[in-house]
Amino acid sequence: MKNKEEYEIIFRSNIEHELEVVEQALLDHEIEYKIERLHDNPIFGQNKKLWENEIWIKKEDFQIASELIDKTTEELSNTNQEPAKIYPDLSDYYNKIFKRFDEETTYFNTSWNWAAFVFSWLWYLYHKMYVKSAIILALEVGLILWLGAKGFIFAFFIIFFCGLHGNYHKYEQYKSTSENS
């Protein structure tokens, strides 16, 4: 950006829609601005961006633009538009978790599910993951029968695994069935 000392940062956002609305408001009022996109900010590391976009305003327009942006962002926050569901046939709970799984690139994501923890194989059965349900039931019963009281300790680890990875297993199942249909 040329002559950066003539400009001040007025707005930062990593939400594209929010940036577009603010940009349109500045255009409507003929305020000169510049947008700087921070894709690989070395301060925060490649995957740890604090802000994706910054809007810079000339210092002489700062006060007017500041009031305009405050008004525009307030209007944005007051619109009670519920974001569209990515997975319309699932509850808000699973939409939020599945959206996070879509955004993360790790091989095996985790999130806690109390129902999967408490009901383990029954939870998997309810969610139509029949093979996993049968494996979990066989492991739990087999460990208890084979090791007696010590088997309960190992069965607890299986139950803990269900609580930790149940949502991801449901996500995998949902993705595979939606791809097949």
Backbone as JSON, one array per atom type, in Angstrom:
{
  "sequence": "MKNKEEYEIIFRSNIEHELEVVEQALLDHEIEYKIERLHDNPIFGQNKKLWENEIWIKKEDFQIASELIDKTTEELSNTNQEPAKIYPDLSDYYNKIFKRFDEETTYFNTSWNWAAFVFSWLWYLYHKMYVKSAIILALEVGLILWLGAKGFIFAFFIIFFCGLHGNYHKYEQYKSTSENS",
  "N": [[0.85, -1.17, 0.0], [0.65, 2.15, -0.92], [2.04, 5.07, 0.55], [1.34, 4.6, 3.31], [1.26, 5.93, 5.71], [-0.64, 7.9, 5.42], [-3.02, 6.73, 5.88], [-5.4, 5.08, 8.05], [-6.22, 2.2, 9.97], [-9.52, 1.14, 9.94], [-11.4, -0.82, 10.04], [-11.7, -4.29, 10.6], [-12.08, -7.59, 9.49], [-13.0, -11.02, 9.24], [-15.09, -12.03, 8.01], [-16.64, -12.41, 5.07], [-19.11, -11.41, 4.01], [-19.74, -9.36, 5.81], [-17.62, -7.62, 5.33], [-18.17, -6.9, 2.66], [-20.6, -5.46, 2.95], [-19.8, -3.26, 4.53], [-17.92, -2.16, 2.79], [-19.59, -1.45, 0.65], [-21.13, 0.53, 1.89], [-19.18, 2.5, 2.3], [-18.55, 3.09, -0.34], [-21.03, 4.12, -1.21], [-21.07, 6.53, 0.15], [-18.98, 7.8, -0.94], [-16.36, 7.62, 0.11], [-12.93, 7.43, 0.23], [-11.02, 4.49, 0.25], [-8.95, 1.67, 1.13], [-8.39, -1.8, 0.73], [-6.74, -4.27, 2.5], [-5.57, -7.45, 2.18], [-4.9, -10.05, 4.33], [-3.53, -12.78, 4.01], [-1.4, -14.57, 4.63], [-0.24, -13.98, 7.37], [2.7, -13.34, 8.93], [3.07, -12.92, 11.64], [1.13, -14.25, 13.1], [1.24, -16.76, 12.06], [0.61, -19.18, 9.46], [-1.89, -20.59, 9.68], [-3.14, -19.31, 11.73], [-4.7, -16.83, 11.65], [-5.46, -13.55, 12.62], [-7.0, -11.46, 11.56], [-8.53, -11.46, 8.43], [-9.01, -9.52, 6.48], [-8.44, -6.03, 6.1], [-9.68, -2.75, 6.29], [-8.58, 0.3, 5.18], [-8.61, 3.75, 5.82], [-8.41, 7.12, 4.6], [-6.82, 9.55, 6.65], [-8.11, 12.04, 6.95], [-10.77, 11.43, 6.42], [-11.49, 9.83, 8.43], [-13.15, 10.18, 10.79], [-15.8, 10.54, 9.77], [-16.09, 8.14, 8.33], [-15.77, 6.31, 10.39], [-18.07, 6.69, 11.99], [-19.98, 5.95, 10.1], [-19.31, 3.25, 9.62], [-19.7, 2.19, 12.18], [-22.48, 2.5, 12.4], [-23.32, 0.9, 10.23], [-22.31, -1.68, 10.9], [-23.72, -2.08, 13.25], [-26.33, -2.22, 12.28], [-26.01, -4.55, 10.81], [-25.58, -6.43, 12.86], [-28.03, -6.31, 14.11], [-29.81, -7.47, 12.4], [-31.7, -10.22, 12.41], [-31.08, -12.56, 11.03], [-31.01, -15.92, 10.62], [-28.3, -18.05, 10.11], [-28.01, -19.96, 7.12], [-28.66, -23.42, 7.12], [-26.18, -25.82, 6.67], [-26.47, -28.5, 6.54], [-29.46, -29.34, 6.05], [-31.27, -31.3, 6.95], [-30.49, -32.02, 9.47], [-30.12, -31.46, 13.04], [-29.54, -28.29, 14.8], [-27.42, -28.67, 16.53], [-25.85, -30.77, 15.37], [-25.34, -29.53, 12.91], [-23.67, -27.4, 13.62], [-21.43, -28.78, 14.63], [-20.71, -30.45, 12.44], [-20.13, -28.51, 10.55], [-17.82, -27.43, 11.67], [-16.18, -29.7, 11.45], [-16.01, -29.82, 8.67], [-14.49, -27.55, 8.18], [-12.07, -27.97, 9.49], [-8.96, -29.56, 8.87], [-7.81, -31.8, 9.87], [-7.03, -35.29, 10.24], [-8.57, -36.93, 11.94], [-11.14, -35.79, 13.6], [-12.37, -34.58, 16.75], [-15.07, -34.38, 19.08], [-17.05, -33.83, 21.94], [-19.65, -36.02, 22.94], [-22.21, -36.5, 24.97], [-24.37, -38.3, 24.99], [-23.47, -40.39, 23.34], [-21.39, -41.22, 24.94], [-22.66, -42.09, 27.32], [-24.53, -43.99, 26.43], [-23.18, -45.55, 24.6], [-22.87, -48.29, 22.65], [-25.6, -48.48, 22.15], [-26.24, -45.89, 21.32], [-24.86, -45.76, 18.89], [-26.29, -47.75, 17.55], [-28.85, -46.57, 17.44], [-28.29, -44.48, 15.72], [-28.0, -45.78, 13.36], [-25.59, -47.05, 12.79], [-24.75, -49.83, 12.47], [-22.73, -51.86, 12.29], [-20.55, -50.76, 13.71], [-21.82, -50.47, 16.16], [-22.27, -53.17, 16.85], [-19.61, -54.08, 17.04], [-18.65, -52.52, 19.18], [-20.35, -53.37, 21.27], [-19.65, -56.12, 21.35], [-16.93, -55.92, 22.05], [-17.11, -54.65, 24.58], [-18.66, -56.49, 26.15], [-17.16, -58.81, 25.73], [-14.64, -58.11, 26.88], [-15.39, -57.78, 29.55], [-16.34, -60.34, 30.23], [-14.04, -61.86, 29.73], [-11.95, -60.67, 31.26], [-13.1, -60.17, 33.68], [-13.62, -58.22, 36.55], [-11.59, -56.41, 35.96], [-12.06, -56.01, 33.31], [-14.07, -54.12, 33.19], [-12.73, -51.74, 33.46], [-11.28, -51.56, 31.05], [-13.46, -51.58, 29.34], [-14.55, -49.14, 29.99], [-12.75, -47.39, 28.73], [-13.42, -47.87, 26.09], [-16.02, -46.91, 26.07], [-15.48, -44.25, 26.65], [-14.09, -43.57, 24.32], [-16.23, -43.74, 22.52], [-17.78, -41.52, 23.33], [-16.0, -39.48, 22.72], [-15.47, -39.71, 19.95], [-17.87, -40.21, 18.69], [-19.51, -38.23, 17.39], [-17.91, -37.65, 15.17], [-17.9, -40.09, 13.86], [-20.6, -40.22, 13.19], [-20.65, -38.06, 11.45], [-18.95, -39.0, 9.39], [-20.54, -41.14, 8.52], [-22.82, -39.75, 7.65], [-21.76, -38.21, 5.56], [-20.93, -40.25, 3.79], [-23.39, -41.51, 3.18], [-24.79, -39.39, 2.04], [-23.29, -38.86, -0.21], [-23.74, -41.15, -1.67], [-26.39, -40.93, -2.33]],
  "CA": [[0.0, 0.0, 0.0], [1.46, 3.36, -1.03], [1.82, 6.13, 1.54], [0.55, 4.0, 4.38], [1.12, 6.87, 6.82], [-1.81, 8.74, 5.18], [-4.22, 5.94, 6.15], [-5.55, 4.43, 9.34], [-7.1, 1.03, 9.93], [-10.8, 1.46, 10.53], [-12.27, -1.98, 10.15], [-11.08, -5.58, 10.34], [-13.08, -8.65, 9.5], [-12.72, -12.25, 8.51], [-16.38, -12.44, 7.48], [-16.7, -11.79, 3.74], [-20.35, -10.66, 3.86], [-19.6, -8.15, 6.62], [-16.69, -6.76, 4.6], [-18.87, -6.38, 1.49], [-21.59, -4.46, 3.38], [-19.06, -2.07, 4.92], [-17.33, -1.61, 1.57], [-20.66, -0.79, -0.11], [-21.48, 1.76, 2.6], [-18.14, 3.48, 2.01], [-18.73, 3.49, -1.75], [-22.23, 4.95, -1.28], [-20.76, 7.85, 0.7], [-17.81, 8.27, -1.7], [-15.2, 7.72, 0.99], [-11.79, 6.69, -0.34], [-10.54, 3.45, 1.16], [-8.15, 0.6, 0.55], [-8.53, -3.07, 1.45], [-5.52, -5.07, 2.53], [-5.9, -8.83, 2.5], [-3.81, -10.65, 5.11], [-3.69, -14.23, 3.91], [-0.33, -15.27, 5.34], [0.33, -13.03, 8.3], [3.79, -14.06, 9.59], [3.02, -12.74, 13.08], [0.25, -15.24, 13.69], [1.42, -18.05, 11.42], [-0.28, -19.36, 8.32], [-3.24, -21.04, 10.03], [-3.62, -18.59, 12.9], [-4.93, -15.45, 11.23], [-6.33, -12.78, 13.48], [-7.93, -10.81, 10.64], [-8.26, -11.79, 7.04], [-9.08, -8.31, 5.67], [-8.44, -4.76, 6.8], [-10.04, -1.59, 5.48], [-7.8, 1.47, 5.57], [-9.29, 4.99, 5.43], [-7.57, 8.31, 4.71], [-6.97, 10.14, 7.98], [-9.08, 13.14, 6.97], [-12.12, 10.87, 6.34], [-11.6, 8.81, 9.48], [-14.29, 10.41, 11.69], [-17.03, 10.26, 9.04], [-16.11, 6.71, 8.03], [-15.93, 5.6, 11.65], [-19.5, 6.74, 12.33], [-20.69, 5.18, 9.09], [-19.05, 1.82, 9.85], [-20.4, 1.82, 13.42], [-23.9, 2.38, 12.07], [-23.5, -0.24, 9.33], [-22.1, -2.94, 11.64], [-24.83, -2.21, 14.19], [-27.46, -2.73, 11.48], [-25.71, -5.95, 10.49], [-25.77, -7.28, 14.05], [-29.43, -6.3, 14.49], [-30.6, -8.33, 11.52], [-31.78, -11.52, 13.07], [-31.09, -13.63, 10.05], [-30.36, -17.15, 11.06], [-27.51, -18.55, 8.99], [-28.57, -21.13, 6.45], [-28.09, -24.69, 7.56], [-25.41, -26.53, 5.65], [-27.09, -29.82, 6.5], [-30.81, -28.96, 6.45], [-32.02, -32.38, 7.58], [-29.93, -32.31, 10.79], [-30.38, -30.44, 14.07], [-28.54, -27.22, 14.92], [-26.27, -29.26, 17.22], [-24.99, -31.45, 14.4], [-24.91, -28.56, 11.91], [-22.51, -26.67, 14.16], [-20.29, -29.7, 14.73], [-20.32, -30.87, 11.1], [-19.49, -27.35, 9.91], [-16.44, -27.4, 12.19], [-15.45, -30.81, 10.84], [-15.74, -29.43, 7.28], [-13.47, -26.51, 8.15], [-10.8, -28.5, 9.98], [-8.37, -30.48, 7.91], [-7.14, -32.91, 10.54], [-7.51, -36.59, 9.79], [-9.59, -37.5, 12.84], [-11.63, -34.74, 14.48], [-13.07, -35.04, 17.95], [-15.95, -33.49, 19.83], [-17.65, -34.65, 22.98], [-21.07, -36.3, 22.84], [-22.59, -37.19, 26.2], [-25.26, -39.44, 24.7], [-22.62, -41.49, 22.86], [-20.61, -41.7, 26.09], [-23.52, -42.79, 28.28], [-25.23, -45.13, 25.83], [-22.19, -46.2, 23.74], [-23.32, -49.09, 21.51], [-27.0, -48.15, 21.86], [-26.23, -44.63, 20.57], [-24.47, -46.13, 17.53], [-27.42, -48.49, 16.98], [-29.89, -45.58, 17.17], [-27.87, -43.67, 14.56], [-27.9, -46.7, 12.23], [-24.22, -47.5, 12.55], [-24.96, -51.17, 13.0], [-21.47, -52.61, 12.42], [-19.81, -50.18, 14.83], [-22.56, -50.83, 17.37], [-21.99, -54.59, 17.16], [-18.2, -54.19, 17.46], [-18.52, -51.93, 20.52], [-21.02, -54.28, 22.2], [-18.84, -57.33, 21.47], [-15.73, -55.59, 22.82], [-17.45, -54.4, 25.99], [-19.07, -57.74, 26.78], [-16.02, -59.73, 25.68], [-13.64, -57.72, 27.87], [-15.9, -58.04, 30.9], [-16.36, -61.79, 30.42], [-12.69, -62.4, 29.68], [-11.1, -60.15, 32.32], [-13.85, -60.0, 34.93], [-13.73, -56.85, 37.06], [-10.64, -55.57, 35.22], [-12.66, -55.75, 32.01], [-14.85, -52.88, 33.27], [-11.79, -50.62, 33.23], [-11.05, -51.48, 29.61], [-14.75, -51.22, 28.73], [-14.7, -47.7, 30.18], [-11.99, -46.72, 27.67], [-14.22, -47.98, 24.86], [-17.13, -45.97, 26.24], [-14.89, -42.92, 26.52], [-13.84, -43.43, 22.88], [-17.53, -43.47, 21.89], [-18.13, -40.13, 23.63], [-15.05, -38.57, 22.08], [-15.46, -39.82, 18.5], [-19.2, -40.52, 18.16], [-19.95, -37.22, 16.42], [-17.15, -37.78, 13.94], [-18.41, -41.29, 13.18], [-21.88, -39.83, 12.59], [-20.29, -37.19, 10.33], [-18.48, -39.87, 8.31], [-21.68, -41.88, 8.01], [-23.67, -38.8, 6.93], [-21.08, -37.88, 4.31], [-20.95, -41.4, 2.87], [-24.75, -41.74, 2.69], [-25.21, -38.27, 1.18], [-22.58, -39.02, -1.48], [-24.33, -42.27, -2.39], [-27.74, -40.63, -2.79]],
  "C": [[0.9, 1.23, 0.0], [1.06, 4.35, 0.04], [0.93, 5.65, 2.69], [0.33, 4.97, 5.54], [-0.07, 7.81, 6.64], [-3.11, 8.03, 5.58], [-4.2, 5.4, 7.58], [-6.47, 3.23, 9.17], [-8.4, 1.43, 10.61], [-11.65, 0.23, 10.78], [-11.49, -3.24, 9.8], [-12.16, -6.64, 10.4], [-12.55, -9.87, 8.79], [-14.02, -12.83, 7.96], [-16.61, -11.69, 6.17], [-17.95, -10.93, 3.57], [-20.28, -9.32, 4.6], [-18.7, -7.14, 5.9], [-17.39, -6.12, 3.4], [-19.87, -5.29, 1.86], [-20.9, -3.16, 3.77], [-18.46, -1.39, 3.7], [-18.39, -0.88, 0.76], [-21.08, 0.51, 0.56], [-20.46, 2.85, 2.33], [-18.26, 3.99, 0.57], [-19.93, 4.43, -1.89], [-21.97, 6.37, -0.81], [-19.48, 8.44, 0.1], [-16.6, 8.54, -0.81], [-14.1, 6.84, 0.4], [-11.26, 5.7, 0.69], [-9.65, 2.49, 0.39], [-8.37, -0.65, 1.39], [-7.2, -3.8, 1.36], [-5.9, -6.47, 2.99], [-4.68, -9.48, 3.16], [-3.94, -12.17, 5.08], [-2.63, -14.99, 4.69], [0.38, -14.27, 6.25], [1.43, -13.72, 9.1], [3.75, -13.93, 11.11], [2.23, -13.88, 13.73], [0.44, -16.63, 13.09], [0.37, -18.26, 10.35], [-1.71, -19.72, 8.72], [-3.83, -20.3, 11.22], [-3.78, -17.11, 12.56], [-5.82, -14.76, 12.25], [-7.4, -12.1, 12.64], [-7.56, -11.19, 9.23], [-8.19, -10.52, 6.19], [-9.08, -7.08, 6.56], [-8.87, -3.68, 5.82], [-9.29, -0.39, 6.06], [-8.49, 2.71, 5.0], [-8.28, 6.13, 5.53], [-7.85, 8.99, 6.03], [-8.0, 11.25, 8.03], [-10.53, 12.66, 6.91], [-12.43, 9.93, 7.51], [-12.85, 8.98, 10.33], [-15.61, 10.06, 11.0], [-17.16, 8.76, 8.79], [-16.33, 5.88, 9.29], [-17.4, 5.56, 12.06], [-20.32, 5.89, 11.37], [-20.52, 3.67, 9.33], [-19.73, 1.36, 11.14], [-21.88, 1.59, 13.15], [-24.16, 1.14, 11.22], [-23.33, -1.56, 10.08], [-23.19, -3.16, 12.68], [-26.07, -2.74, 13.47], [-27.26, -4.19, 11.12], [-25.99, -6.86, 11.69], [-27.23, -7.33, 14.47], [-30.31, -7.14, 13.57], [-30.57, -9.72, 12.11], [-31.89, -12.64, 12.05], [-30.33, -14.81, 10.61], [-29.55, -17.68, 9.89], [-28.13, -19.82, 8.41], [-27.87, -22.39, 6.95], [-27.37, -25.35, 6.4], [-26.02, -27.92, 5.45], [-28.54, -29.65, 6.96], [-31.6, -30.05, 7.15], [-31.48, -32.77, 8.96], [-30.24, -31.16, 11.76], [-29.27, -29.39, 14.09], [-27.26, -27.75, 15.58], [-25.31, -29.9, 16.22], [-24.53, -30.52, 13.29], [-23.66, -27.82, 12.36], [-21.26, -27.56, 14.18], [-19.8, -30.11, 13.34], [-19.66, -29.72, 10.34], [-18.04, -27.24, 10.37], [-15.59, -28.52, 11.59], [-15.1, -30.5, 9.39], [-14.58, -28.45, 7.19], [-12.1, -27.02, 8.58], [-10.27, -29.55, 9.01], [-7.65, -31.65, 8.57], [-7.79, -34.23, 10.13], [-8.67, -37.09, 10.65], [-10.01, -36.43, 13.84], [-12.36, -35.33, 15.68], [-14.01, -33.94, 18.44], [-16.71, -34.38, 20.81], [-19.14, -34.79, 22.75], [-21.45, -37.13, 24.06], [-23.47, -38.41, 25.94], [-24.45, -40.64, 24.21], [-21.79, -42.07, 23.99], [-21.48, -42.56, 27.01], [-24.1, -44.07, 27.68], [-24.37, -45.97, 24.89], [-22.82, -46.98, 22.57], [-24.78, -48.83, 21.16], [-27.11, -46.86, 21.04], [-25.87, -44.92, 19.1], [-25.61, -46.88, 16.82], [-28.54, -47.53, 16.58], [-29.56, -44.76, 15.92], [-27.53, -44.53, 13.34], [-26.46, -47.0, 11.81], [-24.13, -48.91, 13.15], [-23.66, -51.94, 13.22], [-20.67, -52.07, 13.61], [-20.49, -50.51, 16.15], [-22.25, -52.26, 17.8], [-20.56, -54.77, 17.65], [-18.04, -53.67, 18.88], [-19.15, -52.84, 21.56], [-20.18, -55.54, 22.42], [-17.58, -57.07, 22.29], [-16.04, -55.39, 24.3], [-17.78, -55.7, 26.71], [-17.9, -58.72, 26.83], [-14.96, -59.4, 26.71], [-14.11, -58.03, 29.29], [-15.92, -59.54, 31.18], [-14.95, -62.37, 30.52], [-11.86, -61.96, 30.89], [-11.82, -59.95, 33.66], [-13.93, -58.52, 35.31], [-12.77, -55.91, 36.33], [-11.19, -55.19, 33.84], [-13.49, -54.48, 32.0], [-13.96, -51.66, 33.02], [-11.54, -50.45, 31.74], [-12.33, -51.1, 28.86], [-15.0, -49.72, 28.87], [-13.94, -46.93, 29.1], [-12.74, -46.78, 26.33], [-15.38, -47.0, 24.92], [-16.64, -44.54, 26.09], [-14.6, -42.6, 25.04], [-15.13, -43.09, 22.14], [-17.94, -42.01, 22.11], [-17.27, -39.14, 22.88], [-15.17, -38.58, 20.55], [-16.83, -40.12, 17.88], [-19.68, -39.52, 17.12], [-19.2, -37.35, 15.1], [-17.58, -39.02, 13.16], [-19.75, -40.99, 12.51], [-21.63, -38.94, 11.36], [-19.82, -38.02, 9.13], [-19.64, -40.63, 7.67], [-22.58, -40.97, 7.18], [-23.06, -38.45, 5.57], [-21.16, -39.04, 3.31], [-22.36, -41.68, 2.36], [-25.23, -40.62, 1.78], [-24.49, -38.32, -0.17], [-23.19, -40.12, -2.33], [-25.72, -41.95, -2.92], [-27.79, -39.59, -3.86]]
}
